[in-house]
């Protein structure tokens, strides 16, 4: 990575985040601190912030004594915000003296985490941000969204391509419901899908000995799948069965939550950054930070990387359909439906922005979600419920995937180089600006 990539994230954060959480020499002292000392303070800050919001800390596998101390005597939100700004100023003071590229990249990434903490803590105090300011503050990026009018032509085209009576969304949903995995076959279908996701990943990325995960099927969640990283190369993966799971979700979730998605990213972060480099800040992972752009974006792109289109169709048709008790002869039709509707996926982010900025009501957001994402009322409710709960975090899936894909596929490299680039961004301090051309 050249010097422009190293400096750009700092420049972006310094200018665009000024409206979110002012951090300037005029109002924050810049103490002399080493990056290691800032890292230690950041860990304590994050663990204490986790006492104010249950989901704030997504993973922690450092010394239990630090977490116990945070729970025993946490600082107030106001004190934590002040600490985040003090540490940000300390990084700004330290950056000019850092000569090694790895040290600068580490410092820039840590700075982004502190800006995200500042922003999230303000939100916990009750401060309201616009969608774009919230995204910039927490994730160091603002998505380039298309207006809903952009998707009207796609819907009009689908009206002619998908036959039947009734509204287009109802026709598409009814068609897709033919491909639901029976509940008594979920385990073997997911086992087969995950095994193939892992086999394909291991062809290109060496995994540490002993890595593994436990998978559970759960209900009552706002998400479809979740990876809880436990440290020591182990994860707990939960799959939500509130709604019937269609056959395509086996590969989707197997890659996204497992290989080469969240499980692989987390174990590589632990192996390469926390253990090999001794960068202890990577032993704690806050849910709302710029790392989430990379985490969700690489997990979504990892599906396409592991299963190029024709190969995925063949695997699902020949292996998963028989296990699920579905007719393999119908696989082509379902695949074609997915390809036709994929172009609408970006509408989810546009609707989320409109809803969170108050441009539409929740009822209108539900109606728009049904119309533009071609979902049933129940699935639209699950989608909007996710936005209610996680707010601008939703950008990390579609926009994050776009950033990761554009970086990895830049120049049209072969498969081996794409996997090499994937491994690189998973095992080094990477912020959204690093993925830009």
Beta strands, then each sheet from edge to edge (+ up, - down):
strand 1: 57-60
strand 2: 212-218
strand 3: 225-231
strand 4: 234-240
strand 5: 284-286
sheet 1: 1+ 5-
sheet 2: 2+ 4+ 3-
end
